[in-house]
Amino acid sequence: MAAKTVTIRQTGSPIRRTSDQRATLAGLKLNRIGRTATLEDTPSIRGMIAKVAHLVEVVG
């Protein structure tokens, strides 16, 4: 059975953000506005998305 995935898109810039928010974006494989990443849907990934919710959007 295939693992569930979540696709996220970066909508905000990490400029003038705290270092932990920048590191969270890097952990989500995002580094530029408009980039998308498809990751496994786990509680840890959901927590990372919640931490930078003002900089990303869930696409699918």
N, CA, C and O of each residue as an XYZ file, in Angstrom:
240
protein
N       0.843     -1.172      0.000
C       0.000      0.000      0.000
C       0.898      1.248      0.000
O       1.855      1.327      0.770
N       0.589      2.201     -0.850
C       1.399      3.407     -0.976
C       1.166      4.341      0.209
O       0.055      4.440      0.729
N       2.217      5.015      0.621
C       2.109      5.972      1.725
C       1.382      7.224      1.239
O       1.502      7.616      0.078
N       0.633      7.838      2.140
C      -0.054      9.071      1.789
C       0.960     10.192      1.695
O       1.942     10.229      2.437
N       0.707     11.104      0.771
C       1.620     12.224      0.575
C       0.868     13.540      0.672
O      -0.357     13.587      0.553
N       1.616     14.595      0.886
C       1.074     15.948      0.916
C       1.988     16.806      0.049
O       3.212     16.698      0.123
N       1.379     17.661     -0.775
C       2.139     18.562     -1.631
C       1.984     19.972     -1.095
O       0.871     20.438     -0.850
N       3.109     20.647     -0.916
C       3.085     22.003     -0.385
C       3.828     22.926     -1.335
O       4.751     22.509     -2.034
N       3.410     24.192     -1.351
C       4.029     25.210     -2.206
C       4.444     26.378     -1.320
O       3.686     26.805     -0.449
N       5.640     26.886     -1.544
C       6.114     28.033     -0.781
C       5.523     29.298     -1.368
O       5.626     29.536     -2.571
N       4.897     30.119     -0.516
C       4.256     31.349     -0.975
C       4.888     32.591     -0.369
O       4.616     33.704     -0.820
N       5.731     32.419      0.651
C       6.347     33.573      1.301
C       7.854     33.443      1.338
O       8.407     32.353      1.190
N       8.508     34.575      1.538
C       9.966     34.619      1.550
C      10.509     34.375      2.955
O       9.911     34.829      3.931
N      11.627     33.669      3.072
C      12.250     33.480      4.383
C      13.082     34.683      4.828
O      13.658     34.663      5.916
N      13.151     35.720      4.008
C      13.889     36.922      4.397
C      13.199     37.556      5.597
O      11.973     37.665      5.635
N      13.994     37.972      6.572
C      13.521     38.588      7.822
C      12.702     37.622      8.667
O      11.840     38.052      9.434
N      12.955     36.344      8.540
C      12.329     35.328      9.389
C      13.385     34.772     10.329
O      14.583     34.927     10.091
N      12.943     34.131     11.386
C      13.886     33.572     12.351
C      14.607     32.378     11.739
O      14.142     31.774     10.773
N      15.743     32.057     12.322
C      16.572     30.981     11.771
C      15.855     29.632     11.844
O      16.063     28.782     10.978
N      15.011     29.419     12.866
C      14.306     28.139     12.943
C      13.246     28.015     11.855
O      12.975     26.909     11.388
N      12.640     29.132     11.443
C      11.683     29.075     10.337
C      12.396     28.809      9.019
O      11.874     28.082      8.174
N      13.571     29.381      8.829
C      14.360     29.103      7.629
C      14.759     27.634      7.588
O      14.697     26.996      6.537
N      15.167     27.101      8.736
C      15.565     25.696      8.807
C      14.377     24.778      8.546
O      14.534     23.722      7.933
N      13.197     25.166      9.000
C      12.001     24.366      8.755
C      11.677     24.328      7.271
O      11.317     23.276      6.743
N      11.798     25.460      6.593
C      11.577     25.484      5.143
C      12.581     24.587      4.436
O      12.221     23.865      3.506
N      13.827     24.625      4.865
C      14.848     23.762      4.259
C      14.516     22.296      4.516
O      14.725     21.453      3.644
N      14.007     21.989      5.693
C      13.609     20.622      6.013
C      12.440     20.142      5.176
O      12.284     18.946      4.928
N      11.619     21.088      4.743
C      10.491     20.764      3.866
C      10.901     20.768      2.389
O      10.055     20.616      1.508
N      12.194     20.942      2.122
C      12.745     20.951      0.757
C      12.234     22.141     -0.053
O      11.994     22.031     -1.255
N      12.073     23.274      0.619
C      11.642     24.497     -0.045
C      12.713     25.556      0.168
O      13.281     25.647      1.257
N      12.999     26.359     -0.853
C      13.998     27.408     -0.713
C      13.722     28.616     -1.596
O      14.528     29.545     -1.630
N      12.625     28.624     -2.296
C      12.332     29.725     -3.200
C      10.815     29.817     -3.380
O      10.130     28.796     -3.421
N      10.300     31.029     -3.488
C       8.859     31.214     -3.658
C       8.408     30.527     -4.941
O       9.033     30.675     -5.991
N       7.323     29.781     -4.841
C       6.778     29.066     -5.990
C       7.208     27.612     -6.064
O       6.611     26.840     -6.814
N       8.225     27.214     -5.309
C       8.667     25.822     -5.325
C       7.623     24.941     -4.663
O       6.950     25.362     -3.722
N       7.492     23.718     -5.157
C       6.596     22.745     -4.555
C       7.404     21.534     -4.126
O       8.456     21.230     -4.688
N       6.887     20.853     -3.121
C       7.524     19.636     -2.628
C       6.431     18.648     -2.254
O       5.423     19.019     -1.654
N       6.638     17.394     -2.611
C       5.722     16.328     -2.242
C       6.412     15.459     -1.206
O       7.447     14.848     -1.471
N       5.816     15.417     -0.018
C       6.412     14.712      1.110
C       5.411     13.721      1.689
O       4.207     13.820      1.454
N       5.937     12.762      2.451
C       5.089     11.795      3.128
C       4.268     12.514      4.199
O       4.788     13.374      4.910
N       3.000     12.165      4.311
C       2.097     12.816      5.257
C       2.238     12.164      6.628
O       1.564     11.179      6.930
N       3.118     12.721      7.453
C       3.347     12.222      8.808
C       3.060     13.337      9.800
O       3.002     14.504      9.413
N       2.878     13.001     11.073
C       2.654     14.047     12.077
C       3.803     15.049     12.166
O       3.567     16.231     12.412
N       5.034     14.600     11.971
C       6.165     15.530     12.047
C       6.141     16.521     10.886
O       6.425     17.704     11.073
N       5.803     16.043      9.692
C       5.703     16.942      8.539
C       4.555     17.916      8.742
O       4.688     19.098      8.426
N       3.431     17.442      9.263
C       2.296     18.329      9.535
C       2.665     19.400     10.549
O       2.222     20.542     10.430
N       3.475     19.044     11.553
C       3.939     20.019     12.531
C       4.837     21.066     11.908
O       4.761     22.245     12.255
N       5.696     20.634     10.979
C       6.571     21.575     10.279
C       5.757     22.526      9.412
O       6.057     23.717      9.337
N       4.732     21.998      8.762
C       3.863     22.844      7.941
C       3.146     23.862      8.824
O       3.009     25.023      8.440
N       2.689     23.441      9.999
C       1.997     24.353     10.910
C       2.923     25.461     11.397
O       2.485     26.594     11.599
N       4.195     25.141     11.585
C       5.158     26.128     12.074
C       5.393     27.245     11.066
O       5.612     28.392     11.456
N       5.351     26.927      9.782
C       5.573     27.947      8.736
C       4.322     28.106      7.864
O       4.422     28.330      6.657
N       3.158     27.988      8.479
C       1.895     28.045      7.732
C       1.717     29.373      7.017
O       1.031     29.433      5.997
N       2.323     30.445      7.533
C       2.214     31.757      6.894
C       3.118     31.889      5.673
O       3.043     32.890      4.960
N       3.972     30.893      5.419
C       4.888     30.936      4.293
C       4.594     29.870      3.235
O       5.174     29.904      2.150
N       3.697     28.922      3.539
C       3.412     27.827      2.614
C       1.907     27.622      2.485
O       1.124     28.110      3.299
N       1.522     26.886      1.441
C       0.129     26.464      1.285
C       0.124     25.005      0.883
O       1.004     24.539      0.159
N      -0.887     24.288      1.366
C      -1.034     22.880      1.026
C      -1.787     22.802     -0.283
O      -2.906     23.303     -0.399
N      -1.164     22.168     -1.276
C      -1.769     22.066     -2.609
C      -2.609     20.817     -2.705
O      -3.720     20.855     -3.233
N      -2.101     19.718     -2.206
C      -2.847     18.475     -2.294
C      -2.322     17.425     -1.389
O      -2.856     16.316     -1.354
